[in-house]
Amino acid sequence: MSDLIYKIARKAEWAEAEKAGVFTGSADDKRDGFIHFSAAAQVRGTCAIHFAGERDLLLVAVDTQRLGPALKWEVSRKGDSFPHLYGPLALSDVRSIVSIERGADGSAMFPPEIP
C-alpha cells in the first residue's frame, strides 16, 4: 500500500483545524468516532458519493507512517478496506493540501496521483 492516504475536507472545516493546530474531523467523522480517509484509488468514489456537487473542498494527503496504531484499515463500502483514524490528526502529519476544483461539467478534478 501507498504511504499516503487522503481526506476530503471542506475548506471551512480545515480552517478551524488550522486555528486549533489539529484536525478532529468533520461532523460525519465525529458521529462515526473516527476520521474517514481514502486510499488514492478510492478518492474519486468518495468524492462522488459524499461530496457530490460541493465546492470549496480540499484534498489532504497524509503520511500513514506517522499515524501509528490509531490508523486502522476497515471494511466499508463495497467490501473495500478504508483507512480510519481513531484520534485527532496532527497537522504535522499532513504531506500536502490542494484545492479540488470542478470542471465545466461539474466533475471534480484531482492531481495526477489520484487515478
N, C-alpha and C positions, 0 to 999 in steps of 0.2 A: 504494500500500500504506500501511497504517497505520504510524505511528511507534512503535507498541507491539507487542512480541511477548511471549509468555507461557511461563513454565516452571512445570510442576507439580513441586513438591518435597515430599519428606517432611519433617515438622517436625524430626525428629532431624538430618537432613542440613543443614537450614537453620541449626539451632542451631550446628552445627560451623562453618558458613561465618561466622556472626556472631562466633564466638570468633576465627577466623582473619583476619577482615576481608575475605575474598574467597571466592567460591564456585567450587570447581574441578570440580564436577559430582557426579552420583550414580555408583554403581558401573557402571551401564549407560553413562553418558556417558564415564567413564574407559576402559571397554572399547572403545568406539567411536572414541575420540580427539577428541571434540568434545562440547559441551553441546547437548543436544536442546532446541529451543524449538518453539512452535506459534504460528501466526497466530490471531487471535481466532476465526475460523470453524473452526479445527482443534482447539481445546481440548477440546471435548466428546468427539470421537472419540479423541483421545489419552488422555483420562482413562478412557474406557470400555475401551479396548484394553489399556493398560499399567498402569492403577491400579484395575482392577475390584474393587469392594468394599472398597478400602483406606480407612482413616480417617486422621486426623492428617496431612492434606495441606494444602499452601499453594498459592495461585496468585500467582506472582510476575510482575509486569508490568515490562518493561524497555524503556527508550528506545533504539530502534535507532540513532538519530542519534549516540549516544555510543559505539557499538561499533566503528566504523571497519571496516577491511578484514578483520578477524578474523571478521566475520559473513558467512556465505555462505548463499544460498538454493539448496538442492539437491533434486533429485527423489528422492522416497521413496515412502511408502505411496500406493497407487492412482495413481501418476504425479503427485501433487501436490508442489509445491515447499515444503519446510520450511526454517525458519531454523536454522542450525547455527553455533555459536560455537566457533571454533578458538582457544581460550585461556581463561584464567580470567575470571570475571565480577566486576568491581569492584562492591561493594555500593552505591557512589555512583551507579551506572547504573540502579539499581532505582527505579522510579517509585512502585510500591505493592505491598503484600503483604496478601492476605486469606485467611482460612481457607476451605477448601472443605468445606462442611457436607453432610451426607447427609439426604435426606428420609426420611419414614417407610417408603417403599418401597425405600430404599437408593440412590436416584438422587442423583447429585451436583448440588448447587445452586451456580450461578455468578452473579456480578454481571451487571447489565444489558448491559454492553459485550460479553459473550460470547453470540453468537447461538445 
